Amino acid sequence: MVVTQTTLTIALLLSALYALISVGFTMIFGVGGVLNVAHAAYLTLGAYLMLYSTQLLGIGPWPATILAVLLTGIFSALIYIGPVRLIEDDPIIVVIVTLLIFLVVEEVFYVLEGTSPKSLPVLLAGRVSLAGTSIQTNQILMFVLSWLTILGLLVFVNRTSLGKAIQAVSMTKRGATLVGIDKFRISVVTWLVAGALAGLGGVFIGTFQTAVYNMGLNPLIIAFSVVILGGLGSIKGSIIAAHIIGFLETLTTSLISPRLTGLAPLLMLVVVLIVRPRGLFGREQTE
């Protein structure tokens, strides 16, 4: 079995997408200490909102993408403002409620669209040759935009006062409150950003694959694996873990069998939970 340039290129492209999907998931855990299962619904919502915007509003793929990302972010923020804020002190109930929201969103799109996959308009048409491999220009654009978004998020979190407030809340909620940081405001911003990132990830998945009502399930499993491997609450850990998972899954499906899609992240999840439950860069929350 030989690892080809094509395999490595695909792994690199997928890893960037996995990182984009996962960082929002880990941000919410870092700030709120809860696992937001509805994160999977944001991918589905982002993809279909982009599709509907082009079909119903007649706008181009780029404005449709921006609109879909904004609306998905707002939807995520409303989930926090509505049910989650009332129950956030009970992480188990949050998981149950957000799981129900995920299932409801899936059911809505199942009723509206059925099981038929929908093709989204690509953001950039054409193909290019990269390292001897023919790749869709849209996939390269996805890779570039994913990394630009991630880097922008890192600058936001590390260089702005709002970003530093997010870090403070993730380190110690009580201490952040004592120095005058509004935890509710920070949580709303975090859920908004996380939803927008997931919505963008959903658009990317839909443009180079297809959109289907249950498209968020496999990325949710990957996000769980990435976040736990990287360390719950660690953005840096999620980025590194996304590349480990991305390369591992691509090598598994390419060298062994495509039927093993999703198996590598699950096995990695089990191993990490047994060997190092805190992940690569995990830390205990301080109160």
C-alpha positions, 0 to 999 in steps of 0.5 A, a space after each residue: 500500500 502506497 500513500 499517493 500525493 492525491 491521498 495526502 492532498 485530500 487529507 490536507 483539504 479535509 483537515 482544514 474543513 474538520 478544523 473549521 467545523 470543530 473550533 466552534 464546537 470547542 469554543 462553546 464548551 470552553 465558555 459554557 462547559 456544555 456539549 452543543 449537539 445542535 452544532 450538527 444542525 448548523 451544518 445542515 442549516 447553512 447548506 440549505 440556507 445557501 441553496 434556498 437563497 440562490 433559488 428563492 432570492 435569485 442571488 449569487 453563490 457568494 452573497 447566498 453564502 454570506 447570508 446563510 452564515 449570518 442566519 445560521 449564527 443568529 439561529 445558534 445565538 437564539 438557541 442559547 438565549 432561549 432554551 440553553 441559557 435556562 438550563 446551562 448549569 445542567 450539562 446533561 440536560 443541555 446535551 438532551 435539549 440540543 440533541 432534540 433541536 438537532 433531530 427537529 432540524 433534521 426532521 424539518 429538512 427531511 419533510 421539505 426535501 426528502 432523502 434526495 441529495 441536493 447539489 449546491 452551486 459552487 463558489 468557484 468553478 474549474 479544476 487545477 493541477 496541484 502536485 500532479 493531482 487534479 483538484 476542484 478549484 472550489 476545494 482549494 478555495 474551501 481550504 484557503 477560506 477555512 484557514 483564513 477564517 481560523 486565523 481570523 478567529 485566532 486573531 479575534 480571540 487573542 488580540 481583541 478585548 472581546 476575545 480576551 473576555 471569551 478566554 477569561 470566561 473559559 478559564 474561570 467563570 466566577 473570576 471573570 464575573 468578579 472583574 466585570 465581564 458579562 458572561 451572558 454577552 460573552 456566551 451569546 457572542 460565542 454561540 453566534 460565532 460557533 454557529 456561523 463557523 459551522 454554517 460556513 462548514 455546511 456550505 463547504 460540504 454542500 458545494 463539493 459534495 451534496 446537501 442532504 437532511 442528515 448531513 450533519 451526523 458524520 461531521 458531529 462524530 468527527 467534531 466530538 473526536 477532534 475536540 476530545 483528542 485536542 482537549 475540551 476547550 482548546 482551540 489550538 488543540 482542535 486545529 491540531 487534532 483535526 489534522 490528525 483525524 483528517 489524515 487518519 481517516 483519509 489514509 484508512 478509507 484510501 488504503 483499506 476501504 471507503 466503507 470504513 468512513 467514520 470508523 477512524 474518528 470513533 476508534 481514536 475517540 475510544 483510545 483517547 478517552 482511555 489513555 488521556 481523557 483530557 486530550 492533547 491540550 486539555 485542562 481542568 476548568 477553574 472556579 
